[in-house]
Amino acid sequence: MNERSRPQLTRFLSAAVAAVFIILGVAAAVAPDTVIASSRSLVSHAGIYAAAAVRSAMGIALLLIAPGSRGPAILRIMGLALLAMGLTMPIMGVDSARARIEWEAEHLSFLRMEGVLFVCAGIIAYAIERPRKK
């Protein structure tokens, strides 16, 4: 990969990760009932593997972005957390996912708070992606 394409790739990756965080966060904060209903309909073995793949990919993307960013430690922590969650999802299984969804359905204020934190994480991931000044 040449030096010119690396900044474009990292900008694309950070924008994609930030967009996913922000879209999911806004949905959880504004329409938690819709998020719960969607989650219930998607919980299956295939759904768990798909969600695990998305989380793992987002974690890897953050780890790839981190070295040239203004906040490498923050992005590494976020990336490792996402990667760990992605890798453990299939181990935890469908029953665990259903239990979490039902808990969140009973605690919508928590889900809304979680949504706000997702939006903040997306903004942070995008904002600190820009390369460090040399």
BELTA-V516223 format. One record per pair of residues at least 6 apart in sequence whose ideal C-beta (glycine too) atoms are under 6 Angstrom apart, sorted by the first residue. I is the first residue (numbers start at 1). J is the second residue. D is the distance in whole Angstrom. If there is no record, write none. Layout:
BEGIN
i->I j->J d->D
i->I j->J d->D
END
This chain:
BEGIN
i->10 j->65 d->5
i->13 j->61 d->4
i->13 j->65 d->6
i->14 j->65 d->5
i->14 j->125 d->6
i->14 j->126 d->5
i->14 j->129 d->4
i->17 j->58 d->5
i->17 j->61 d->5
i->17 j->125 d->5
i->18 j->122 d->4
i->18 j->125 d->5
i->18 j->126 d->4
i->21 j->118 d->5
i->21 j->121 d->5
i->21 j->122 d->3
i->22 j->119 d->5
i->22 j->122 d->4
i->24 j->118 d->5
i->25 j->115 d->4
i->25 j->118 d->3
i->25 j->119 d->4
i->27 j->35 d->5
i->28 j->35 d->5
i->28 j->111 d->5
i->28 j->114 d->6
i->28 j->115 d->3
i->29 j->112 d->5
i->29 j->115 d->3
i->29 j->116 d->5
i->32 j->108 d->5
i->32 j->111 d->5
i->32 j->112 d->6
i->36 j->105 d->5
i->39 j->101 d->5
i->40 j->101 d->6
i->43 j->94 d->6
i->43 j->97 d->5
i->43 j->98 d->6
i->48 j->89 d->6
i->48 j->90 d->6
i->48 j->94 d->6
i->52 j->86 d->5
i->52 j->89 d->4
i->52 j->90 d->5
i->55 j->82 d->5
i->55 j->85 d->5
i->55 j->86 d->3
i->56 j->83 d->6
i->56 j->86 d->3
i->58 j->82 d->5
i->59 j->79 d->5
i->59 j->82 d->3
i->59 j->83 d->3
i->59 j->86 d->6
i->62 j->75 d->5
i->62 j->78 d->5
i->62 j->79 d->3
i->63 j->79 d->4
i->65 j->75 d->6
i->65 j->129 d->6
i->66 j->72 d->4
i->66 j->75 d->4
i->66 j->76 d->5
i->68 j->131 d->5
i->69 j->75 d->5
i->69 j->128 d->5
i->69 j->129 d->5
i->70 j->128 d->5
i->70 j->132 d->5
i->71 j->128 d->4
i->104 j->111 d->5
END
